[in-house]
Amino acid sequence: MNDDETAGGSRHDQASGALDVATLSLLARRAETHPLVVGWAFEPDSMSPRLLEVHLDASQYPRSVTDVRLDVRWFEGGDYTFHYLETHERDDWQCRWDRHPKPEAPRAHVHPPPDAAGIEESGIDESHHLGVLFTVLEWIESRLEALHEDD
């Protein structure tokens, strides 16, 4: 997979335009106030970021989850991708919320779990970056509660 691809997608169906680094910095600082977030980093680095990695506290998850993070891209035109990834002992569990033009899908859509392979309307009708961030973090909290109920 090259740098312009994420799981379940390819270069031609991703958001276009320049990465909005100022908005990503704000998202990082606000995400850090959430009780599940333990840190963040620009990848590959802060000098030429391609995405924001938000690290979630795996110790709050059942033991089968060994790592968990949210990869975020926000573009100057307001398009975005929020890719949630749980690493389990045996496999990965993931989904991704996107907003970008895609001929066969609504502009705002989700690639649902467990493998982010399908596509559905996202239900996120926020266009403000903080609204999207906290909607996704609320979804992650619900996911965490469901994991503990199933454990």
Accessible surface in RSA format (square Angstrom, percent):
REM  Atomic radii and reference values for relative SASA: ProtOr
REM  Chains: A
REM  Algorithm: Lee & Richards
REM  Probe-radius: 1.40
REM  Slices: 20
REM RES _ NUM      All-atoms   Total-Side   Main-Chain    Non-polar    All polar
REM                ABS   REL    ABS   REL    ABS   REL    ABS   REL    ABS   REL
RES MET A   1   165.11  85.5  80.89  53.5  84.22 200.5  80.19  68.2  84.92 112.5
RES ASN A   2    78.46  54.1  64.64  62.5  13.82  33.3  42.50 102.3  35.96  34.8
RES ASP A   3    85.55  59.9  74.69  74.3  10.86  25.7  13.64  32.1  71.91  71.7
RES ASP A   4    55.28  38.7  48.99  48.8   6.29  14.9  13.20  31.1  42.08  42.0
RES GLU A   5    47.20  27.1  39.45  29.8   7.75  18.5   1.36   2.6  45.84  37.4
RES THR A   6    14.83  10.5  11.03  11.2   3.80   9.1  14.16  19.0   0.67   1.0
RES ALA A   7    17.92  16.5  14.72  22.7   3.20   7.3  16.25  22.9   1.67   4.4
RES GLY A   8    47.15  58.1   0.00   N/A  47.15  58.1  19.24  52.8  27.90  62.5
RES GLY A   9    19.58  24.2   0.00   N/A  19.58  24.2   5.80  15.9  13.78  30.9
RES SER A  10    34.36  29.0  33.78  45.1   0.58   1.3  31.64  67.4   2.72   3.8
RES ARG A  11   153.91  64.6 143.46  73.1  10.45  24.9  51.68  70.6 102.23  62.0
RES HIS A  12   164.18  89.7 127.72  88.8  36.46  93.3 100.20 103.3  63.98  74.4
RES ASP A  13    13.67   9.6  11.99  11.9   1.68   4.0   5.00  11.8   8.67   8.6
RES GLN A  14    24.64  13.8  13.19   9.6  11.46  27.3  12.04  25.6  12.60   9.6
RES ALA A  15    12.68  11.7   0.00   0.0  12.68  28.9   0.00   0.0  12.68  33.6
RES SER A  16    81.95  69.2  70.14  93.6  11.81  27.2  48.05 102.3  33.89  47.5
RES GLY A  17    60.14  74.2   0.00   N/A  60.14  74.2  36.36  99.8  23.78  53.3
RES ALA A  18    56.72  52.2  41.07  63.4  15.65  35.6  50.72  71.4   6.01  15.9
RES LEU A  19    33.65  18.7  19.10  13.7  14.55  36.6  19.10  13.4  14.55  39.2
RES ASP A  20    29.21  20.5  28.19  28.1   1.02   2.4   1.52   3.6  27.69  27.6
RES VAL A  21    61.19  40.3  57.92  52.4   3.27   7.9  57.92  50.3   3.27   8.9
RES ALA A  22    80.04  73.6  62.73  96.8  17.30  39.4  70.52  99.3   9.52  25.2
RES THR A  23    18.41  13.1  15.82  16.0   2.59   6.2   2.56   3.4  15.86  24.0
RES LEU A  24     0.00   0.0   0.00   0.0   0.00   0.0   0.00   0.0   0.00   0.0
RES SER A  25    27.32  23.1  27.22  36.3   0.10   0.2  14.44  30.8  12.88  18.0
RES LEU A  26    56.57  31.5  56.57  40.5   0.00   0.0  56.57  39.7   0.00   0.0
RES LEU A  27     0.52   0.3   0.52   0.4   0.00   0.0   0.52   0.4   0.00   0.0
RES ALA A  28     0.00   0.0   0.00   0.0   0.00   0.0   0.00   0.0   0.00   0.0
RES ARG A  29   133.11  55.9 126.66  64.6   6.45  15.4  60.07  82.1  73.04  44.3
RES ARG A  30    98.30  41.3  98.30  50.1   0.00   0.0  22.76  31.1  75.54  45.8
RES ALA A  31     0.06   0.1   0.06   0.1   0.00   0.0   0.06   0.1   0.00   0.0
RES GLU A  32    90.75  52.1  75.02  56.8  15.73  37.5  22.96  44.4  67.79  55.3
RES THR A  33    99.20  70.6  64.59  65.5  34.61  82.5  65.59  88.1  33.61  50.8
RES HIS A  34    19.70  10.8  14.13   9.8   5.57  14.2  13.86  14.3   5.84   6.8
RES PRO A  35   103.63  75.5  80.14  73.1  23.49  85.4  93.02  76.8  10.61  65.9
RES LEU A  36     5.56   3.1   5.56   4.0   0.00   0.0   5.56   3.9   0.00   0.0
RES VAL A  37    13.19   8.7   0.02   0.0  13.17  31.7   0.02   0.0  13.17  35.7
RES VAL A  38    94.50  62.2  57.30  51.9  37.20  89.7  64.45  56.0  30.05  81.5
RES GLY A  39    15.16  18.7   0.00   N/A  15.16  18.7  15.16  41.6   0.00   0.0
RES TRP A  40    83.77  33.6  59.15  28.6  24.61  57.8  54.78  29.2  28.98  47.0
RES ALA A  41    34.91  32.1  30.93  47.7   3.98   9.1  34.91  49.2   0.00   0.0
RES PHE A  42    23.69  11.9  13.92   8.6   9.78  25.4  13.92   8.4   9.78  28.0
RES GLU A  43    61.30  35.2  61.03  46.2   0.27   0.6  15.39  29.8  45.91  37.5
RES PRO A  44    85.73  62.5  62.06  56.6  23.66  86.0  64.48  53.2  21.25 132.1
RES ASP A  45    64.18  45.0  60.12  59.8   4.06   9.6  30.32  71.4  33.86  33.8
RES SER A  46    81.30  68.7  60.91  81.3  20.38  47.0  31.92  68.0  49.38  69.2
RES MET A  47   172.51  89.3 143.59  95.0  28.91  68.8 114.35  97.2  58.15  77.0
RES SER A  48    67.05  56.7  59.23  79.0   7.82  18.0  47.50 101.2  19.55  27.4
RES PRO A  49    21.67  15.8   8.83   8.0  12.84  46.7   8.83   7.3  12.84  79.8
RES ARG A  50   113.27  47.6 108.20  55.2   5.07  12.1  21.90  29.9  91.37  55.4
RES LEU A  51    29.26  16.3  29.26  20.9   0.00   0.0  29.26  20.6   0.00   0.0
RES LEU A  52     0.44   0.2   0.44   0.3   0.00   0.0   0.44   0.3   0.00   0.0
RES GLU A  53    29.70  17.1  29.70  22.5   0.00   0.0   0.00   0.0  29.70  24.3
RES VAL A  54     0.33   0.2   0.33   0.3   0.00   0.0   0.33   0.3   0.00   0.0
RES HIS A  55    59.77  32.7  59.77  41.5   0.00   0.0  40.85  42.1  18.92  22.0
RES LEU A  56     6.29   3.5   0.00   0.0   6.29  15.8   0.00   0.0   6.29  16.9
RES ASP A  57    31.56  22.1  30.01  29.9   1.56   3.7   1.97   4.6  29.60  29.5
RES ALA A  58    27.78  25.5  20.41  31.5   7.36  16.7  20.69  29.1   7.08  18.8
RES SER A  59    99.91  84.4  59.79  79.8  40.13  92.4  56.58 120.5  43.33  60.7
RES GLN A  60    66.68  37.3  56.55  41.3  10.13  24.1  29.40  62.6  37.28  28.3
RES TYR A  61    10.64   5.0   0.00   0.0  10.64  27.7   0.00   0.0  10.64  13.1
RES PRO A  62    10.37   7.6   5.11   4.7   5.26  19.1  10.09   8.3   0.28   1.7
RES ARG A  63   224.35  94.2 204.86 104.4  19.48  46.4  83.94 114.7 140.41  85.1
RES SER A  64    47.80  40.4  44.36  59.2   3.43   7.9  33.16  70.6  14.63  20.5
RES VAL A  65     5.76   3.8   0.00   0.0   5.76  13.9   0.00   0.0   5.76  15.6
RES THR A  66    77.97  55.5  50.65  51.3  27.32  65.1  50.29  67.5  27.68  41.8
RES ASP A  67    64.39  45.1  64.23  63.9   0.15   0.4  17.01  40.0  47.38  47.3
RES VAL A  68     1.14   0.7   0.00   0.0   1.14   2.7   0.60   0.5   0.53   1.4
RES ARG A  69    57.22  24.0  57.22  29.2   0.00   0.0   4.08   5.6  53.14  32.2
RES LEU A  70     0.00   0.0   0.00   0.0   0.00   0.0   0.00   0.0   0.00   0.0
RES ASP A  71    13.23   9.3  12.22  12.2   1.01   2.4   5.59  13.2   7.64   7.6
RES VAL A  72     0.28   0.2   0.28   0.3   0.00   0.0   0.28   0.2   0.00   0.0
RES ARG A  73    24.16  10.1  24.16  12.3   0.00   0.0   8.73  11.9  15.43   9.4
RES TRP A  74    11.58   4.6  11.58   5.6   0.00   0.0   3.38   1.8   8.20  13.3
RES PHE A  75    20.68  10.3  20.60  12.8   0.08   0.2  20.60  12.5   0.08   0.2
RES GLU A  76   119.53  68.6  90.75  68.7  28.78  68.5  26.99  52.2  92.54  75.6
RES GLY A  77    72.26  89.1   0.00   N/A  72.26  89.1  40.66 111.6  31.60  70.8
RES GLY A  78    14.41  17.8   0.00   N/A  14.41  17.8  14.25  39.1   0.15   0.3
RES ASP A  79     8.41   5.9   8.41   8.4   0.00   0.0   0.56   1.3   7.85   7.8
RES TYR A  80     0.64   0.3   0.64   0.4   0.00   0.0   0.05   0.0   0.59   0.7
RES THR A  81     3.04   2.2   3.04   3.1   0.00   0.0   0.74   1.0   2.31   3.5
RES PHE A  82     0.00   0.0   0.00   0.0   0.00   0.0   0.00   0.0   0.00   0.0
RES HIS A  83    15.40   8.4  15.27  10.6   0.13   0.3  10.98  11.3   4.43   5.2
RES TYR A  84     0.00   0.0   0.00   0.0   0.00   0.0   0.00   0.0   0.00   0.0
RES LEU A  85    19.98  11.1  19.32  13.8   0.66   1.7  19.32  13.6   0.66   1.8
RES GLU A  86     0.00   0.0   0.00   0.0   0.00   0.0   0.00   0.0   0.00   0.0
RES THR A  87    43.78  31.1  43.78  44.4   0.00   0.0  34.23  46.0   9.55  14.4
RES HIS A  88    31.95  17.5  24.73  17.2   7.21  18.5  15.94  16.4  16.01  18.6
RES GLU A  89   116.74  67.0  79.00  59.8  37.73  89.8  31.79  61.5  84.95  69.4
RES ARG A  90   220.16  92.4 183.34  93.5  36.83  87.7  73.79 100.8 146.37  88.7
RES ASP A  91    93.68  65.6  80.49  80.1  13.19  31.2  38.12  89.7  55.56  55.4
RES ASP A  92    75.33  52.8  55.40  55.1  19.94  47.1   9.95  23.4  65.38  65.2
RES TRP A  93    43.51  17.5  43.51  21.1   0.00   0.0  29.88  15.9  13.63  22.1
RES GLN A  94    28.34  15.8  28.34  20.7   0.00   0.0   0.00   0.0  28.34  21.5
RES CYS A  95     0.38   0.3   0.38   0.4   0.00   0.0   0.00   0.0   0.38   0.4
RES ARG A  96     0.45   0.2   0.45   0.2   0.00   0.0   0.00   0.0   0.45   0.3
RES TRP A  97    12.47   5.0  12.47   6.0   0.00   0.0   1.98   1.1  10.49  17.0
RES ASP A  98     0.36   0.3   0.00   0.0   0.36   0.9   0.00   0.0   0.36   0.4
RES ARG A  99    31.06  13.0  31.06  15.8   0.00   0.0  13.36  18.3  17.70  10.7
RES HIS A 100     0.56   0.3   0.56   0.4   0.00   0.0   0.00   0.0   0.56   0.7
RES PRO A 101    80.89  59.0  67.80  61.8  13.08  47.6  72.39  59.8   8.50  52.8
RES LYS A 102    22.66  11.1  13.59   8.3   9.07  21.6   5.97   5.4  16.69  17.8
RES PRO A 103   137.67 100.3  92.87  84.7  44.80 162.9 107.10  88.4  30.58 190.0
RES GLU A 104   122.91  70.6  89.78  67.9  33.14  78.9  65.66 127.0  57.26  46.7
RES ALA A 105    18.43  16.9   0.37   0.6  18.05  41.1   7.08  10.0  11.35  30.1
RES PRO A 106    60.66  44.2  47.13  43.0  13.54  49.2  59.76  49.3   0.90   5.6
RES ARG A 107   116.83  49.1 108.12  55.1   8.71  20.7  55.82  76.3  61.01  37.0
RES ALA A 108    23.36  21.5  20.60  31.8   2.76   6.3  20.60  29.0   2.76   7.3
RES HIS A 109     0.00   0.0   0.00   0.0   0.00   0.0   0.00   0.0   0.00   0.0
RES VAL A 110    16.04  10.6  16.04  14.5   0.00   0.0  16.04  13.9   0.00   0.0
RES HIS A 111     4.85   2.7   4.85   3.4   0.00   0.0   4.40   4.5   0.45   0.5
RES PRO A 112    26.25  19.1  25.66  23.4   0.59   2.1  25.66  21.2   0.59   3.7
RES PRO A 113    46.47  33.9  29.13  26.6  17.34  63.0  29.34  24.2  17.12 106.4
RES PRO A 114    80.27  58.5  79.06  72.1   1.21   4.4  79.06  65.3   1.21   7.5
RES ASP A 115    82.40  57.7  74.18  73.8   8.21  19.4  30.17  71.0  52.22  52.1
RES ALA A 116     0.00   0.0   0.00   0.0   0.00   0.0   0.00   0.0   0.00   0.0
RES ALA A 117    70.96  65.2  43.08  66.5  27.88  63.4  45.31  63.8  25.65  67.9
RES GLY A 118    35.18  43.4   0.00   N/A  35.18  43.4  30.90  84.8   4.28   9.6
RES ILE A 119    60.90  34.7  38.55  28.7  22.35  53.9  38.55  27.8  22.35  60.6
RES GLU A 120    97.81  56.2  88.83  67.2   8.99  21.4  37.64  72.8  60.17  49.1
RES GLU A 121   130.96  75.2 110.21  83.4  20.75  49.4  28.57  55.3 102.39  83.6
RES SER A 122    19.39  16.4   0.72   1.0  18.66  43.0   0.53   1.1  18.86  26.4
RES GLY A 123    68.02  83.9   0.00   N/A  68.02  83.9  40.91 112.3  27.11  60.7
RES ILE A 124    13.64   7.8   5.85   4.4   7.79  18.8   7.94   5.7   5.70  15.5
RES ASP A 125   138.72  97.2 105.83 105.3  32.89  77.8  44.49 104.7  94.23  94.0
RES GLU A 126    72.69  41.7  65.87  49.8   6.82  16.2   9.74  18.8  62.95  51.4
RES SER A 127    79.60  67.3  66.92  89.3  12.68  29.2  30.52  65.0  49.08  68.8
RES HIS A 128    97.58  53.3  91.59  63.7   5.99  15.3  70.27  72.4  27.31  31.8
RES HIS A 129    33.38  18.2  33.27  23.1   0.11   0.3  23.24  23.9  10.14  11.8
RES LEU A 130    32.44  18.1  31.70  22.7   0.73   1.8  32.06  22.5   0.38   1.0
RES GLY A 131    19.60  24.2   0.00   N/A  19.60  24.2  16.99  46.6   2.61   5.8
RES VAL A 132     0.00   0.0   0.00   0.0   0.00   0.0   0.00   0.0   0.00   0.0
RES LEU A 133     0.70   0.4   0.70   0.5   0.00   0.0   0.70   0.5   0.00   0.0
RES PHE A 134    55.75  27.9  55.74  34.5   0.01   0.0  55.75  33.8   0.00   0.0
RES THR A 135    50.33  35.8  47.54  48.2   2.79   6.6  32.67  43.9  17.66  26.7
RES VAL A 136     0.46   0.3   0.00   0.0   0.46   1.1   0.46   0.4   0.00   0.0
RES LEU A 137     0.53   0.3   0.53   0.4   0.00   0.0   0.53   0.4   0.00   0.0
RES GLU A 138   110.14  63.2 107.32  81.2   2.82   6.7  34.14  66.0  76.00  62.1
RES TRP A 139    82.79  33.2  76.72  37.1   6.07  14.3  54.23  28.9  28.57  46.3
RES ILE A 140     0.00   0.0   0.00   0.0   0.00   0.0   0.00   0.0   0.00   0.0
RES GLU A 141    61.18  35.1  59.62  45.1   1.56   3.7  18.07  34.9  43.11  35.2
RES SER A 142    67.16  56.7  61.46  82.0   5.70  13.1  30.49  64.9  36.66  51.4
RES ARG A 143    39.09  16.4  33.19  16.9   5.91  14.1  10.66  14.6  28.43  17.2
RES LEU A 144    18.16  10.1  18.16  13.0   0.00   0.0  18.16  12.8   0.00   0.0
RES GLU A 145   109.63  62.9 105.48  79.8   4.15   9.9  37.02  71.6  72.61  59.3
RES ALA A 146    41.71  38.4  39.57  61.1   2.15   4.9  41.22  58.0   0.49   1.3
RES LEU A 147    22.71  12.6  20.54  14.7   2.17   5.5  20.88  14.7   1.83   4.9
RES HIS A 148    86.76  47.4  72.76  50.6  14.00  35.8  55.34  57.0  31.42  36.6
RES GLU A 149   143.94  82.6 108.29  81.9  35.65  84.9  47.57  92.0  96.36  78.7
RES ASP A 150   126.84  88.9  90.33  89.9  36.52  86.4  31.01  73.0  95.83  95.6
RES ASP A 151   128.61  90.1  68.71  68.4  59.90 141.7  31.25  73.6  97.36  97.1
END  Absolute sums over single chains surface
CHAIN  1 A     7753.5       6054.4       1699.2       3903.8       3849.8
END  Absolute sums over all chains
TOTAL          7753.5       6054.4       1699.2       3903.8       3849.8
